[in-house]
Amino acid sequence: MSCASAPLHANISSFDTDCWQSSELDALKVQRFKTMLLVAMLNCRDLEPGIVVDSNRFVRANRALIAEKQAIVRAHFVRTRGALAGLDAYSEYETALGNQYSDADFTPDRCADAAADLRDAGYVSERGLTDMIRSVPDEGDALLCPPERRYAERPATYAPPPPLMMPRADPSPPPLAAQAEPVLPPAPVAAAPEPAPQAADEMAQTEWPDLAPVQPEGPARAVDPNAVKLAEAPPPPAAMPAKPAEPVQVAAVDAPKPAVAPDRMKAVRDAARALREALAALEAEGAESGK
């Protein structure tokens, strides 16, 4: 990276005295590298005809990275100087950076090195481009901000806690203990009277009505099985008198007669005959009109 050697230092200490965070300093290096290559392209177009094509390829391949780092550098000036003053300071810094790189002596050797750097920067990956940027000698003129504290700082002074106030003892004598009342034993509970015994039949009827014995009504009589009459079946129904069958009268229905299929040959002959007669009539009329 000889194109970024000693004469191409753009000292930021003469322009910005505020500290830079680590992410802002990395973005500043990308901004310097991009400006350095573009200024070399503008001054070496006559000595290196292909440097313009390589410069355009480098910008197209790294457009997103260049825009991201440029926004971070712009945000640094806005953070340190405010919105309007920060944007003006960023524009002035970008102009001063280009002017300082233009003051270098672009010899044929320097232009050849710049063309080689642009050619490589247009084809390498983002990681390879980062390595190329880090290989440029750092000016060491940017002030790095101290790391931010992750936790709140504890106060240096120690305030002792207030003394504990013990309650004063009451000089009055303690009250006499209340006389305990005697505890009376519980009154005895009278035992429930035993139920009167019930007869076995009455108990069975009360608890299990279905199992209670059935007492016969009146004296028992002997039954003669021969004297018992069985219920007779009802007689069959009487037969209905048969009626003579009456003849059924059916109304006559006239069935449609099938249509007679037309004779196609006869129809053709009739049409031909009518055509001949019409032609003959026309010829006769033509003959009469000719006379």
SEMIKOL-985969 format. One line per field, with one value per residue (C-alpha): residue in three letters; residue number from 1; x, y, z; chain. Coordinates in Angstrom, 3 decimals. Example, Ala and Ser with C-alpha at 12.3 -4.5 7.8 and 13.67 -1.06 7.14 Angstrom:
BEGIN
type	[ALA SER]
seq	[1 2]
c1	[12.300 13.670]
c2	[-4.500 -1.060]
c3	[7.800 7.140]
mol	[A A]
This chain:
BEGIN
type	[MET SER CYS ALA SER ALA PRO LEU HIS ALA ASN ILE SER SER PHE ASP THR ASP CYS TRP GLN SER SER GLU LEU ASP ALA LEU LYS VAL GLN ARG PHE LYS THR MET LEU LEU VAL ALA MET LEU ASN CYS ARG ASP LEU GLU PRO GLY ILE VAL VAL ASP SER ASN ARG PHE VAL ARG ALA ASN ARG ALA LEU ILE ALA GLU LYS GLN ALA ILE VAL ARG ALA HIS PHE VAL ARG THR ARG GLY ALA LEU ALA GLY LEU ASP ALA TYR SER GLU TYR GLU THR ALA LEU GLY ASN GLN TYR SER ASP ALA ASP PHE THR PRO ASP ARG CYS ALA ASP ALA ALA ALA ASP LEU ARG ASP ALA GLY TYR VAL SER GLU ARG GLY LEU THR ASP MET ILE ARG SER VAL PRO ASP GLU GLY ASP ALA LEU LEU CYS PRO PRO GLU ARG ARG TYR ALA GLU ARG PRO ALA THR TYR ALA PRO PRO PRO PRO LEU MET MET PRO ARG ALA ASP PRO SER PRO PRO PRO LEU ALA ALA GLN ALA GLU PRO VAL LEU PRO PRO ALA PRO VAL ALA ALA ALA PRO GLU PRO ALA PRO GLN ALA ALA ASP GLU MET ALA GLN THR GLU TRP PRO ASP LEU ALA PRO VAL GLN PRO GLU GLY PRO ALA ARG ALA VAL ASP PRO ASN ALA VAL LYS LEU ALA GLU ALA PRO PRO PRO PRO ALA ALA MET PRO ALA LYS PRO ALA GLU PRO VAL GLN VAL ALA ALA VAL ASP ALA PRO LYS PRO ALA VAL ALA PRO ASP ARG MET LYS ALA VAL ARG ASP ALA ALA ARG ALA LEU ARG GLU ALA LEU ALA ALA LEU GLU ALA GLU GLY ALA GLU SER GLY LYS]
seq	[1 2 3 4 5 6 7 8 9 10 11 12 13 14 15 16 17 18 19 20 21 22 23 24 25 26 27 28 29 30 31 32 33 34 35 36 37 38 39 40 41 42 43 44 45 46 47 48 49 50 51 52 53 54 55 56 57 58 59 60 61 62 63 64 65 66 67 68 69 70 71 72 73 74 75 76 77 78 79 80 81 82 83 84 85 86 87 88 89 90 91 92 93 94 95 96 97 98 99 100 101 102 103 104 105 106 107 108 109 110 111 112 113 114 115 116 117 118 119 120 121 122 123 124 125 126 127 128 129 130 131 132 133 134 135 136 137 138 139 140 141 142 143 144 145 146 147 148 149 150 151 152 153 154 155 156 157 158 159 160 161 162 163 164 165 166 167 168 169 170 171 172 173 174 175 176 177 178 179 180 181 182 183 184 185 186 187 188 189 190 191 192 193 194 195 196 197 198 199 200 201 202 203 204 205 206 207 208 209 210 211 212 213 214 215 216 217 218 219 220 221 222 223 224 225 226 227 228 229 230 231 232 233 234 235 236 237 238 239 240 241 242 243 244 245 246 247 248 249 250 251 252 253 254 255 256 257 258 259 260 261 262 263 264 265 266 267 268 269 270 271 272 273 274 275 276 277 278 279 280 281 282 283 284 285 286 287 288 289 290 291]
c1	[0.000 2.675 0.064 -0.827 2.718 3.986 3.033 -0.606 -1.334 -4.493 -4.023 -7.350 -5.798 -5.673 -9.357 -11.155 -10.007 -12.867 -12.334 -13.422 -15.098 -13.677 -16.494 -16.135 -12.372 -12.841 -15.316 -12.844 -10.191 -12.602 -13.424 -9.732 -9.036 -11.897 -10.868 -7.231 -8.101 -10.501 -7.962 -5.318 -7.704 -8.308 -4.577 -3.392 -5.910 -3.356 -0.618 -2.926 -5.840 -7.472 -7.591 -11.015 -12.624 -11.038 -12.244 -15.835 -15.721 -14.430 -17.241 -19.973 -18.693 -18.420 -21.226 -23.090 -19.945 -18.818 -22.264 -22.450 -19.020 -19.669 -22.861 -20.920 -18.303 -21.073 -22.789 -19.529 -19.548 -23.267 -22.676 -19.823 -21.053 -24.817 -27.088 -26.466 -22.911 -22.007 -23.119 -21.163 -18.088 -18.355 -18.484 -15.464 -13.534 -14.297 -13.092 -9.934 -9.226 -9.395 -7.204 -4.494 -4.372 -4.191 -1.019 1.023 3.453 1.803 4.788 4.491 5.466 2.881 0.187 1.091 0.762 -2.582 -3.895 -2.877 -4.576 -7.817 -7.719 -7.364 -9.966 -12.574 -12.316 -11.639 -14.339 -15.370 -12.990 -10.147 -10.942 -10.831 -7.364 -6.217 -7.514 -5.793 -2.495 -2.460 -0.160 -2.223 -1.468 -2.165 -3.551 -7.124 -7.979 -9.718 -12.566 -12.335 -14.546 -18.038 -18.908 -21.272 -22.427 -23.182 -20.361 -20.943 -20.615 -17.198 -18.547 -20.005 -22.896 -23.271 -26.792 -28.658 -28.319 -31.016 -33.225 -34.104 -37.417 -37.106 -38.321 -41.594 -40.963 -44.561 -45.025 -46.434 -50.153 -51.248 -52.030 -55.735 -57.152 -57.828 -61.427 -61.939 -62.774 -65.916 -66.122 -68.691 -72.162 -72.889 -75.048 -78.129 -78.151 -80.879 -83.643 -83.481 -86.247 -89.085 -88.932 -91.245 -92.796 -91.024 -94.008 -94.378 -90.649 -90.590 -93.616 -92.025 -88.531 -89.268 -92.913 -92.498 -91.269 -93.982 -96.185 -99.656 -102.454 -105.363 -108.821 -111.434 -111.166 -109.227 -111.212 -110.063 -110.257 -111.293 -109.157 -111.937 -114.388 -112.182 -113.318 -110.808 -111.600 -112.968 -111.542 -113.839 -115.684 -114.217 -115.854 -118.646 -117.712 -118.672 -121.236 -119.616 -120.752 -120.825 -118.075 -119.271 -117.817 -115.545 -116.265 -113.171 -113.524 -112.192 -109.237 -108.501 -104.837 -103.203 -102.469 -98.856 -97.936 -97.260 -93.685 -93.451 -92.212 -88.954 -88.601 -92.100 -91.369 -88.212 -90.066 -92.826 -90.267 -88.475 -91.746 -92.668 -89.238 -89.599 -93.026 -91.667 -88.822 -91.225 -93.423 -90.451 -89.338 -92.840 -92.977 -89.565 -90.692 -93.834 -91.891 -89.402 -92.199]
c2	[0.000 2.485 4.952 5.656 6.390 9.354 12.279 11.143 11.746 13.706 14.863 15.072 16.562 19.932 19.716 17.813 17.682 15.523 11.902 9.078 5.845 2.573 2.073 5.679 5.273 2.149 4.048 6.945 4.578 3.349 6.968 7.832 4.737 5.506 9.171 8.186 5.806 8.243 11.090 8.760 7.798 11.457 12.244 9.063 8.738 9.750 7.415 4.438 4.261 1.260 2.886 4.463 1.079 -0.387 2.567 2.176 -1.549 -0.844 1.634 -0.692 -3.714 -1.840 0.706 -0.522 -0.639 2.828 4.327 2.688 3.943 7.389 7.648 6.695 9.417 11.959 10.894 11.558 15.224 15.497 13.928 16.263 19.524 19.292 18.690 21.692 22.492 18.799 18.438 21.555 20.245 16.900 18.606 20.729 17.687 15.725 18.635 19.083 15.345 15.372 18.471 16.976 13.774 15.854 17.594 14.395 13.917 11.362 9.860 6.944 4.504 5.900 5.773 2.172 1.233 3.063 1.230 -2.121 -1.233 -0.251 -3.440 -5.594 -3.627 -4.186 -7.993 -8.890 -9.715 -7.424 -9.194 -8.842 -5.151 -4.742 -6.299 -3.892 -0.909 -2.085 -2.421 1.339 3.038 4.695 8.355 8.000 11.529 10.645 10.689 7.511 7.927 5.995 2.920 3.527 2.263 -0.665 -0.103 3.012 4.214 3.919 7.076 7.531 8.798 6.433 7.611 5.588 4.478 6.429 5.095 2.830 4.348 1.830 2.436 3.534 1.169 2.137 2.605 1.740 -1.758 -4.373 -5.083 -8.006 -11.152 -11.746 -14.472 -17.548 -18.749 -22.406 -24.644 -26.682 -30.244 -30.824 -31.964 -35.655 -36.492 -38.644 -41.947 -42.428 -44.902 -48.252 -48.928 -51.226 -54.718 -55.288 -58.455 -60.297 -59.977 -56.256 -55.682 -57.633 -55.732 -52.419 -53.007 -55.387 -55.050 -57.570 -60.262 -59.814 -62.931 -62.849 -63.761 -65.683 -64.124 -66.539 -70.292 -72.163 -74.334 -77.305 -76.871 -79.796 -79.763 -81.507 -78.763 -76.020 -74.860 -73.584 -70.470 -71.389 -69.863 -67.413 -68.836 -68.061 -65.220 -66.070 -66.354 -63.470 -64.343 -64.634 -62.098 -62.884 -61.215 -58.273 -57.680 -54.683 -52.377 -51.010 -47.900 -48.270 -46.070 -45.170 -45.784 -43.368 -44.882 -44.911 -42.221 -43.428 -42.847 -40.580 -42.056 -40.220 -41.432 -40.273 -36.863 -36.555 -37.510 -34.980 -32.233 -33.086 -33.032 -29.635 -28.311 -29.517 -27.938 -24.637 -24.711 -25.488 -22.570 -20.241 -21.380 -20.857 -17.338 -16.601 -17.844 -15.706 -12.620 -13.232 -13.198]
c3	[0.000 -1.036 -2.293 1.339 2.453 4.432 2.112 2.110 5.789 6.507 10.087 11.843 14.972 13.230 12.414 15.194 18.817 20.108 21.011 18.716 19.709 18.401 15.865 14.679 14.285 12.123 9.954 9.675 8.279 5.581 4.718 4.344 2.242 -0.138 -0.513 -1.053 -3.939 -5.612 -5.499 -6.957 -9.777 -10.671 -10.776 -12.545 -15.399 -18.003 -16.766 -16.001 -18.494 -16.764 -13.338 -14.013 -14.700 -11.572 -9.487 -10.697 -9.939 -6.418 -5.705 -7.040 -5.106 -1.790 -2.091 1.028 3.188 2.084 2.778 6.225 7.328 5.899 7.994 11.152 10.527 9.909 13.149 15.053 14.050 14.840 18.262 19.155 17.563 17.186 14.206 11.919 13.003 12.825 9.189 8.221 10.038 8.237 4.821 5.688 6.894 3.733 1.576 3.638 3.430 -0.377 -0.630 1.584 -0.497 -3.700 -2.524 -3.011 -5.893 -8.201 -9.989 -12.456 -9.706 -7.296 -9.978 -10.809 -7.129 -6.871 -9.952 -8.430 -5.137 -6.905 -8.972 -5.847 -3.863 -6.575 -6.448 -2.799 -0.271 2.557 4.923 2.412 2.010 5.789 5.829 3.097 5.076 8.249 6.371 5.753 8.316 11.038 11.619 15.329 15.532 16.556 20.242 21.362 23.845 27.138 27.386 28.678 32.141 32.166 35.770 37.790 40.009 43.747 45.864 47.475 50.819 53.357 55.495 58.713 59.559 62.266 65.862 67.156 69.886 72.595 74.418 78.051 80.777 82.501 86.289 87.202 88.664 86.370 86.727 88.851 87.036 86.661 88.846 86.839 86.963 87.908 85.029 85.711 84.395 81.664 82.750 82.206 79.210 79.926 78.072 75.478 76.482 74.783 72.227 73.290 71.780 68.835 67.657 64.891 62.537 63.175 62.689 59.451 58.155 59.067 57.733 54.847 53.757 50.910 53.292 55.911 56.394 54.892 57.281 55.679 55.948 57.249 57.572 54.952 52.495 50.508 46.752 44.508 41.362 39.375 40.262 38.887 35.451 33.044 31.037 27.612 24.469 22.648 19.598 16.158 14.224 11.801 8.141 5.861 3.136 -0.269 -2.883 -6.596 -8.567 -10.627 -14.089 -14.381 -17.277 -18.954 -21.106 -24.583 -25.389 -28.977 -29.569 -32.043 -35.374 -36.378 -38.841 -42.297 -43.229 -46.276 -49.502 -50.182 -53.728 -54.565 -53.067 -55.161 -58.336 -57.610 -57.038 -60.300 -62.188 -60.745 -61.704 -65.297 -65.561 -64.268 -66.800 -69.603 -68.585 -68.548 -71.997 -73.330 -71.960 -73.483 -76.890 -76.834 -75.836 -78.699 -81.263]
mol	[A A A A A A A A A A A A A A A A A A A A A A A A A A A A A A A A A A A A A A A A A A A A A A A A A A A A A A A A A A A A A A A A A A A A A A A A A A A A A A A A A A A A A A A A A A A A A A A A A A A A A A A A A A A A A A A A A A A A A A A A A A A A A A A A A A A A A A A A A A A A A A A A A A A A A A A A A A A A A A A A A A A A A A A A A A A A A A A A A A A A A A A A A A A A A A A A A A A A A A A A A A A A A A A A A A A A A A A A A A A A A A A A A A A A A A A A A A A A A A A A A A A A A A A A A A A A A A A A A A A A A A A A A A A A A A A A A A A A A A A A A A A A A A A A A A A]
